[in-house]
Amino acid sequence: MPKQLLPIVSARTMLQDTVARVAPMVPRKRIRVVTARDHARAVRAQLPALGRRQVLVEPEGRNTAAAIALATLDLMRDRDDAVIAVLPADHAIDDGPRFRADLRLALDVAERTDALVTLGLRPTRPETGYGYIRPGGAVRGTSGRVAWVEAFIEKPAPRRAAALLATGRVLWNSGIFAWRASAILGALPRRGLPETVAMRHDEHYVEALAASAGTPIGRMIPIEQIDPNLERAARVAVVRARFAWADVGSWAALEGFWRTGSNGHNAIRGRALPIDSRGCVVDSPRRLIALVGVDDLVVVDSPDALLVCHKDRAQDVRLVVHELRRRGLERYL
């Protein structure tokens, strides 16, 4: 097992669960949280045991690649080539011991091989909101549990997703990663980041990088997800993970984690009355929602807005967000 396990998490509503999940294997002082300025106070309130310097605040979000670079540089001030786990905080995982065993395996492979390692899950449905991985040859010394990545397939259309599932050869890309600090910095885009790598030992540089995020210099840092950088990397491996997992990136993903309605066919949080209705996901903490003769709907009731969509279109809620911004209705976001 690696000598140091240093997780990075990004602040979301399930943040406390994410930190608790790795607490048995990670010293508290090794945890870093990357969050936006608007969420920093809430993050610190949720995680009072963390020191103030362990919460890294981005004045302006530049997506996951920049967030990972920022946290990696901070961790490197304690150990030059730390082995790091990246843990999104919007994942639901119901088997902590198995998760930790799989994560330890990923960290061990990352330390031994200098590869970028991702955790892959066996798909259970033709999901169009997840990326897929096609594993290739086995990584030595892992008893077939880890393979080199042959190909990444990003969020396929429904027919393509069904065809991938039918092959039995693909995995969902969980977005949980492990790697050496030097390996991930070497894979990140160079435009806007050469100073980042060159100045990583400056004790004030991480603060300067965070402070510059909203300035013209900061805007040179590319707005890019981490995934394309993995796809371009030369050495990427995938652990065949064994824990139950859901990326709570859509309301439909919560179906397996909420209690069912009185008829046992709907996932409900709050107050709902389903009649002759099946497969619905309802979040209504304040008002009563009555469903009559409808199937496979997502209904989310908030103080100033009501969302209703078909469960198959739950990933398309982002279209509502884009349209609200286009119309200048950000107050509803």
N, C-alpha and C positions, 0 to 999 in steps of 0.2 A: 504494500500500500504506500502511496506517496507520503513523504514526510510532512508536507503542508497541503491542506485542501482549502482553497480560497474561493468561496462562492461569490458570484455577483448576481444580484437580483434587481429587477426593475419594478418600480412601485406601482402596484395595482391593488384592487380591493381585496385580493387573497394573499396579500403580502405576509401577514402574520403566519398563515399556514405554511408558506414557502420557507420562511426562516425556521419555523419549528421542525419542518421535515428534515432539514440537514443538521439541526442542532446536535444530535447525538454523535456526529462525526466531524464537526467543524468547531474550532475554538471561536468564541464570540468575537474576539478582536480581529478575526480574519474576514469578517463579513463586511461587504460594501453594498450599499443601496444607491442606485442611480435613479434620480427622479427629476421632474420638472419643478421649477420654482413655485408654481401654483399649488403643488402637492407636498412641498417639503414639510410644512408644519404638521399636516396630517400623518405623514410617514413617521416623523419623530414622535408623535403622540402614540402611534401604533406600536413603535419599537423603542420604548424608553430605555431599554438596557443597552442600546447602542450609543457610542460616543458621537458627539456632534460631527467630528471629522469623518465618521464612517458613512454619513449620508452625503453623497456627492450631488450637488444641485446644478442642473443645466438651466441657465436663464432662457435658452431657446432650444427646443428639441431638434436634434439633427438625425434622428432615427437610431437604430440599434448599433450600427457600425461605430458611430462616434461615441455613443454611450459606453460601449465595450472598450474602446480605446481609452477613454477617460478613466474608467475604473481600473483597467490593466496598468496604466501608468502609475496610478496611486498605489496599487499593490506592489509594484516593482520597487517602490521606495523602501519597503520592508525586506523584500527578497527579490534579487535581480531577475531570476527566471522562475517565478512561481508557477505552480500547476494550478489552473483555475477552472472552476465550474461556472457556467452561465445558466441561470435558472429564471425563466420568465415567471412572473407572479400571478399569472391568470390560468394556471393549470390545476385541475382537480385530480388528485392521486390518492387512492384509498388503501395503499399497501406500503407503509413507510419502510419496513425492513427490506422488502424486496427492491424497492426503489433505491435505497442506500447501497445495497449489494451491487446493483447494476451501475450506479454512479461510481462506486469504487473501481469497478472494472474499467469504466471509461477513463477515469483518471490515471489508472495504472498503464493503460495502453498509450495514453497521451504522453506520459512521462517516459515510457520505454522507446517509443517510436518517433516522437516529435510530430505525430500526425494531429490533424484537427479531427476530433471525434464527436459524433452526434449520436443520440439515442433514438432508435427507431422502434416503432410499435407495429404489431401485426394489425392490419386494417380489418375492421368489422363490417364496413359498409362502403359503398362507392361515394365517399365524401369528396366534394369539389372545393372545400375551403382549406384543405390541407395540402402541403407538398408531399411528394412521394419520393422514395429512394429505391433504386435497384441495386441490391448488394452483388458484389463480385466474389473474388477469391477470399478465402479465410485468412485472417491475420494469425500468424504463428503464436502458439502458446496460449490460445484462448478457447480451446476445445470446441471450435466452431461457433462460439458465441459472438465473435466480432468478425466483420468482413470489411474488405476495402470497398469503397463506394464506386460502383460502375457508372451510375448516372443519377442525376437529380431530375425530377419531373415536377414542375410547379403547377399547383392548383388546376388540375385538368378539367375539361368540360365533362358533363355527366356521362356521355357515352364512352369517353376515354377512361374515366374513373372506373366504370363498370368493367371495361376490358382489362385494366390493370389489376383489379381485384380478382378477376377470373384466372389470371396467370398463377396466382399464389406465390409470386416471387418478389413482391414489393413490400415495403414498409412505409408507414407514415413517418414523416420527419417531425419529431416532437418539438424541436427548437430548444432542446436541452443539450448543452455542449460541454466539452472538456478539452483543454489544450494547455500547452506551455505558453507563457506570456510572449516569449520570443517568436513562437510559431504563429500566433494570431497577429502580432504586430507586423510580421513579415508578409502576411496575407492581406492586410488592409490596404485600401487604395492609397496611392502615394500623393495624389493631388490634394493639397491642403494639409497634409499630415507630415511632411518631412521634418518640420521643426519639432513636432510631437515626439518622434522617435529620437531625434538628436539631443533633445533637452530633457530626457526622462529623469535624469538624476538631479535636476534643479528642484530644491525643496519647495519652491514657490510656483513651479510651473503648472501643476494640476489646478491650483486656484486661478492662475492666470488664464489657463485654457477655458475653464468654466466661465470666468468673468467675460471672456472675449466672445462667447457664443453668439451674443446679439449684435456684435460689431461687424464692420466690413471684413476684418480679419477672420472673425469667427465664421462668417458666412462662406468663407473659402472651404471650410470643412464640408465634405460632401454629405448631402442628405441621402443616405443609402442604408438599406437593410443589410444585416450581416450575411444573409443567405447567398447573395451573388458572389461574395468573396469566397465562400466555401466551394461554390461550384467551379470557380476558377483555380482553386488551390490544387497543388500536385498530389498531396497525400491527405486523403480524407477517409476515415473509417467510420463504421456504424456498429453500435452494440445492438444486438437483438434483445431489446428490453422485455421484461416479463411482468411488469406491474400494470394495473389497470389505470388508464389515463384518459383525460379529456381536456382539450384546449378550450377553455371557456371563452372563446372568441365570438360566440354567437349564443343567442338565447336558447336555441335548440339543443346546444351541448349540455345544458343544465338538466335535461330530462331525466338522466339516470341518477341525479343527486338530490332531487327534491322528493318530498313525500307525494304519494299518489292521492288522487281524489277519492271520494267515498265509494265510487264505483270501480276504483283500482285501475283506471285506464288513462289517467291524465296526471301530469306533473304540476303541482300547485304549490306556490309559496304565497301565503296570505289568505285571502277570502275569495272563494269561487264556488259556484254552483253549476256543475256540468250535468246536463240532461241529454241523454242520447248523443253524447259527444265522446270522442276517443282521440288519443294521441296528441292532446293539446298541452301546451306549456303556458302557464299563467303566473304572472307576478303582479299581485295586487295587495299591497300591505295595508291600504286604507279602506278602499271601497269594495263592495261586493260585485264580482263579475259573474254574470249568468251566461252560460253557454247552452244553446239549444240546437241540436241537430247539426253540429259542425264537427269536422275532423281535422287533425293535423295543423292547428293554428297556433301561432305565438301571440299572446296578448300581454302587453306590459303597460300597466297603469301607473303614471307618475303624477305629481301634483299639477303639472302644467301641460302634460301631453299624454296622448294615448297611442300606443303602437299596436297595430294588428297586421300580421302578415302570415303567409303560408309557411309552414316549418321548412319546406324545401328552399325558401328564399331568405332564411334567417341571416345568411352571410351578406345579403344585399342591403342590410340596414345602413351600410356605409353610403349607399346612394342617397338615403334620406339626409345623412350628415352633409354630404356634398351639396345637396339642393338647399338645405337650410343656410349654409354659408353663402351660396350664390345669391340667395334672396335677402341676405343681411339679417337673418333670424337666429344669430348665434345664441341669443338668450335661451333658446330651447335645447341647447346642447348640454 
